[in-house]
């Protein structure tokens, strides 16, 4: 069971932009890294964010685990 909690920085705007980037409810690790860099987000928190908003990660490089 995932007990991840939504953090204050996980805004609806960031969620909408990340979901708009996804194809078939999935994002590549490279896309997640680029999104985190663009928004100056901590890469180590991105997996939690992706999980909370219901997207999958493809090509995981274990950077945000």
For each residue, the residues with C-beta under 8 A, 3 or more apart:
1:
2: 51
3:
4: 48 51 52
5:
6: 10 52
7: 10 45 48 49
8:
9: 14 41
10: 6 7 14 15 49 52 53
11: 14 15
12: 15 16
13: 16 17
14: 9 10 11 17 18 39 41 49
15: 10 11 12 18 19 49 53
16: 12 13 19 20
17: 13 14 20 21 35
18: 14 15 21 22 27 35 49 50 53 55
19: 15 16 22 53 55
20: 16 17
21: 17 18 27 31 35
22: 18 19 25 26 27 31 55
23: 26
24:
25: 22 54 55 56
26: 22 23 55 56 57 58
27: 18 21 22 31 32 35 50 55 56 57 58
28: 31 32 57 58 59
29: 32 33 57 58 59 60 61 63 64
30: 33 34 59
31: 21 22 27 28 34 35
32: 27 28 29 35 36 43 46 50 57 64
33: 29 30 36 37 43 63
34: 30 31 37 38
35: 17 18 21 27 31 32 38 39 41 46
36: 32 33 39 40 41 42 43 46 64
37: 33 34 40 41
38: 34 35
39: 14 35 36
40: 36 37
41: 9 14 35 36 37 45 46 49
42: 36 45 46
43: 32 33 36 46 63 64
44: 47 63 64
45: 7 41 42 48 49 64
46: 32 35 36 41 42 43 49 50 64
47: 44 50 51 57 64 65
48: 4 7 45 51 52
49: 7 10 14 15 18 41 45 46 52 53
50: 18 27 32 46 47 53 55 56 57
51: 2 4 47 48 54 55
52: 4 6 10 48 49
53: 10 15 18 19 49 50
54: 25 51
55: 18 19 22 25 26 27 50 51
56: 25 26 27 50
57: 26 27 28 29 32 47 50 60
58: 26 27 28 29
59: 28 29 30
60: 29 57 65
61: 29
62: 65
63: 29 33 43 44
64: 29 32 36 43 44 45 46 47
65: 47 60 62
